[in-house]
C-alpha cells in the first residue's frame, strides 16, 4: 500500500489541499499529551473524500474518461466525485436517495455544475446504490466506490503521508473515524508499513458498529438495524477489502455514543470555532477510549465539516442528554389549583429549568399526567430533584432512552 499511496500523493499534488495539523491546547492540557487535529474539513469540498475520488478518476485513461462516471452517495463522496468531474470536464452521474436533504443536493449541484447529472432514486442509500450499479452495467460506466476500491483507499491514505511528513514521523497514536473503512484502511496500512510502533485506533458510531462487530466476529457483518445520526459513518456493511486491511493494520476500533459526539461538536465550535460534522468529530470524541498516554503525540483526523446548521438544535439536545443535564418525566398532578405552583416552589432547585411542559386538563378525572422536560446546571442535581419530587408525593416516571415516547421527544 505504501507505493500506491506515494503514487496517489503525486497525482493529488497541487489538486487538493495539504491540510494543516492544528494543536488543540484545551485537549492537550486535559490529557497531558500533544493533541493535534488533521483538518480535512478545510478541503474545498470540506471532507477527505475528494482524495479517493480524484485518485480513482484521475488515474483513468483518456478513453476510460469518455465513459460515464457513476457513484451512489447522499453526502461527502457525492460532492467529491462532482468536484472531480467538473475539474476534469468529464461526465458524471450521481445517484442519491429521494430522502436526501435539499442542502446536500444543492452542494453536489454546486460542485458538479453542467458536468454532473443527479438522479434521485429510492428511499435509502442501498436502493440508490442498487440503481447506480444497474445503470453502470447498462451504460458501460465506471463505478467510483466510496470506500471499497484500492485506488480510493490509496487516495485516502495520502492523509497518513501528510501526517508523517509534517511530524517527521514523531507520532505515537492516530485516531480516525470509521464508516465503510476507506480512510481507516488507507491510513492504517500506510502508517503501519512505515512504522509499526504507531498505534492506530478507529472510532465508529455506537449506533452503527458494523466494523466493530465484523472485527469482533472475524467476518463481514451486515447490521439489521442501525442509527444514522452520524450519517457520514453509518454503514450497514463494511467493504470486503477495507475489512481485511482494518483487521490487519488497525489496532482496535471503539464504539462512540452519539451523545458524546454531539458534546464534542459543541465544544469544538464554542472553544476552537471549528464546525465539524458528526463523523468529523468521531475521532476527537474517542480520545477518552483511545488509550492516550501523557506526554505522547496524538493525531486525530477531523474528516469533514459538512454539517447542516438546521441540525444544531438536535445536536444540542443530544449533548445535554448525554451529559446528564437534561431529563424528561411523566408527572401526574392532581387537577386542582396550585399544583404547578407547588411543583415549581418545592420540587425545582434554584438552577433547575423547565424546558418543556405539555399538559391537557381532563375534566372527568381527578388527576392528569404532564410531560415535563427539565434542564440541570450539573448532572449531580438530578438526585436532589428526584428526592424533592418524592417528598411532595408526586407520582413520577422518568423516561428512559429505551422507550418509544423518548424517541419522539429527543
N, C-alpha and C positions, 0 to 999 in steps of 0.2 A: 504493500500500500504506500510505502514511503515514496517510491519513484512515481507512482500515479499522482500523489498529492503534489510533488515537486513539479510535475508536468502541468497539473491544473493551475498551480500558482503562477507559472509562466504565462498560461493562457489568460488568466484573470488580471494580470498586472496591467495597471492603467485603465482597467474597465470598472472594477469595483473598488470600494474604499478599503484601505488598510486601517481598520477601526482601532481607536485608542484603547489602552489599558488604563482605567481610572482607579485611583486609590480611594477606597471608601473609609475615610478616617473614623467615622462613627462605628462601623462594624469592626474595624481593625482594633479599636480600643475595647470593644465588647469582648472579642475573642482573644485578645492579646496576640494577634497574628497580623501579617501583612495581607489584607484582603484587597484584591484587585478585581475589577469588573471589565470584561471584554465587551465593548459597547456595540454589538451588532445592530442595535436599534438605530444607529447612525448611518446605516446604509441608505441609499436613495429610496429603496422600497421598504425601509425600516425593518428589515429582517435579514438573517443569514441566507435565506432561501435563494437569493439571487446567485449565490456562489455555485450551488449544484446545478441550477437551471442553465447558467451560462456555460459551465464546463461541459454539460451534456450536449447542448445545442451548438455551442461554438466549435465542438470537435467534429461536427458533421462535414461531409464533403460538399462541394458545390452542387453536385447532382442530388445529394440527400436533402439539401436545403430547399429544393424545389417541391419536395413532398410536404403534405400538411403536418404541422407540429401540433400535437394533441396532448392535452392534460386534463385531469379532473381535480378540482380543488375548490374549497369555499373560502380560502384565506391567503396566507403569505406565498404559498407556492404559485398560485394563480397570478399574483402580482409580479413575482419574479419571472415567470415564463412570459408574461405580457411585455415586461420591460425588455427582455432579451429579443423577442420577436420584433419589436419596434426598433431596437438598436441595430439589429442585423437586417432590417427591412425584409423580413420573411413572413409568410402567412401562418397564423396560429389559430386553433380553435380550442376554446376553454369551456369545459362542461362544469356547471355549478348547480347545486340543488336549488329548487324553486324557493326554498325557505331561507336562502342566503340574504342577509341584511342588505338593504339598498346601498349603504355606505361602502360595503366591500365590493359590490358590483361596480360602483362608480370609480373606485380606486383602480380596479382592473381596466376599466374603460380608459381612465386617465393615462395609465402607463402603456397600454397597447395601442390606443388610437385606431387608425384605419387598418392596421395590420392584424388585428385580433377580432375574431367573432366569438361572442359569448352565447352559449346555449344553456338555458335553464331547463333542467330535466330532473324529474323525480323529487321525492321529499326527503332524501337523505344523501349523504356522500356516497354510500355504497351504490345507490341507484344511478347517481350521476356518473360514477366511475364505470359501472357496467355499460352505460350508454356510450361513454367515451371510448372504451375498449372496442365495442362493436363498430363504432364509426371509424376507428383507426384501422381495423381489419378491412372494412369495406373500401376505404379511401386510399389504402396503401400508405397511411401516415406513419409518423414516428412518435411513439408514446414517450412522454417525459414523466417518469415516475417521481413522485415527491420524495421517496427515500430508498426504495429497494432496487437500486441500479448502481453498478460500480462507478460510473462517471459522476453520478450525483453524489455518491458517498465521497469520492476523491475531492470534488469541489468543496463540500462541507469541511473536509479535512484540512483545507487551507487555513481555517481558523487556528488549528493547532500549530501550524508552521509559524504563523504570525505571533502566537503567544510565546513560543520557544525563541524565536528571533528577538523579540522585544525584551525578554527577560534573560537572554543569553543562557537559557536552559535552567536558570535558578528558580525552579518551581517545584513545590512539594506535593501539591494537591490541586486537581482540576475538577470542578463541579459543573455539570451541564444538564440541560433538560433532555428528557427522553419522550418521544412520541412514537413515530414509526421506527426510529433508531438511526436515521441517516447521519445526523450530526454526531451522535454518540459514537457510532461505529467508525466514522471517518476520523474524528479527533482522537479517540482512544487508540485506534490501531497505529496512527502516525506517532503519537506520543510514546507508546509502549515499545515500538520498534526503535525509537531514538533513545529512550531512557526508561527501562522497565521499572525503575525505582519510583517514578512519579505515580501517585495514586490517582485513579480516575473514578469518580462517583457519579452515577446518574441519578436524576430526580424525576419522578413520574407522578402525575396526579393520583391521589388515593382513590378517586372515583373512577379511574380508568387505568388500572395497573396491569395492562397486557404484557409489558416486558417483564415486570416483577414476577408475574405468575409464570410466564414462559421460562424464565431463568430458574425459578424455584422447581418447576416440574421437569426441566430439561428437554422441553419440546415446545413447539409453537402452540400458543393458546389463543383461542378466539373468545372474547368476552361475550356472554349472553346479555349482560346489562352493563351500562356504563353511564357515568355523568359527564356531560360535555361542557361544563362551565369553563374548564381550562381547554378551550377549543383547539388551540394550536398544538396540543399534545394529547388530545383524546383520540386514540386509535384503537379500533376493536381487535386488530390482529397485527403484530409487528411484521416487518419484512423477513423473508427467509434468510436472505443474505445478511441483513443487519442483525438479526438474532444470532447467527453464527459468529459474527465479528464481535458483538457485545459479549457473548458468552466467553469468547477467547480473551478479550482485551479489557473490558470494563470490570473493575474490582467488585463493585456491587451497585445495585440500584435501589434507592429508597423511595417509599411512597409518602408524598407530602399532602397533608389535609388541605382542601381548597380554602378553608377559612384562614389558614396561616399564609397561603399565597396572597389572599386579599389584604391581610395585615401588612405584608411585605410591600405590596404595591402602594399602599397608602403611605407607609414610612419612606419609601424611595421618593415619592412625589413631595412629601412635606419637608424632608430633610435635604435631599440632593437635587430636587427638581427634575427627577428622571421619570418620564412616563413610560412604564413598562406594561406590556400586555400580560395576561395571566401566565402563559407559557414562558414569557421572558423573565418573569420573577421567580420561576421554579427553582433555579439553581441557588439563588440567594436565600430562598425560603428553606432550603435543605441544609444550610450550614450547620444548624444545631444537631443534625443527624449524620453529618459527613465525616466526623472524626477529626475536627480541626485541632491541631496541636499548637500551643502557644509558641510564638517565635518563628513559625513556618510561613512560607509564602503560598497563598491560596488564590487561584483564579476561578472566578465564577463567570460563565458565559451568559450574558443577558441577550437572549436570542432574538428578541423583537419588541417593537413598541407600537404595533398597530392596535391600539385599544380605543374602542368607541366611547366617546365621552358620556353617552347615554347609559353606559353600564356602571358608572361610578356610584349611583345610589345603592345598587345591589352589592357592589364591592364593599362599600362602607358597612352595609348591613351584615354581610357575612363576616367581615373583620371584627365587628363588635361582638357578634355571637361567639366567634372563636375565642376571643379574649375573655369571655365570661362576663361581659359588661352589658349584654342585652338579653332579656328573658321575656318569655310570653307565658301568660297564665289564663286559665279559665277560672273566674272567681264568681261565686254565687252570692248575690246580695239579696237581703230582704227588701221587698218592694214597698218601702216606706220612706218618707222624707228623712234626710240626714245621713243616709248610709254612705254615700260617696264622700261626704264631708268627714265622716269618721275614718274612712279609709285613708284619705289624704292626711288628716291630722295625726292619726295614731299608728298607721302602718308604714307610711313612707318615711324614709330618713331625710335629713336636711339636704342631701345632694342627689337623692333618687328622683328620676324624672319620668313622668308618664309620657310615652311617645306614641301610644296607640290605645284607643278606647272605643270599643264597639258594643253597644247595648241597645236593645229594644224592649220597652216595657211590655210585659204580658199581663193584661188586666185581669185575667181569670186565674192567676197564680199568685201565691204568697211570696215566692222567691223567683229571681231571674238571673241568668248567667251572663257575664260580660267577658269579652276578650280584652285583656289588658297587656300592653307591652311596656316594660319598664327598663330604662337605661340607667346603669350604675356608673359612678365615677371609678370604682375599683371592684374587681370580681369578689374581693373579700366582703363586700357589702351585701352579698346575697344571703348569707346565713342569718344575719340580724334581721333582714327584711322578712324572711320566712318565719322567724321567731315572733316578730311583731304581728304578722298576719294571723298566726296561730293564737296569740294572746287575746285578740279581739274576736276569736271564734269564727273566722271566715272559712268557708268551705272552698279550698283552693286546689287546683290541679295544675301543676307546672307542665307545659308542653315540651315533649322531647322530640329530637330530630327524626325518630322512627315513625312518628305519627303523620298521617296524611294531611291533617289540618296544618301541621308545621310546614310542610312543603308548599302549601298555599300561601302561607304568610311570608316565608323567607325566600 
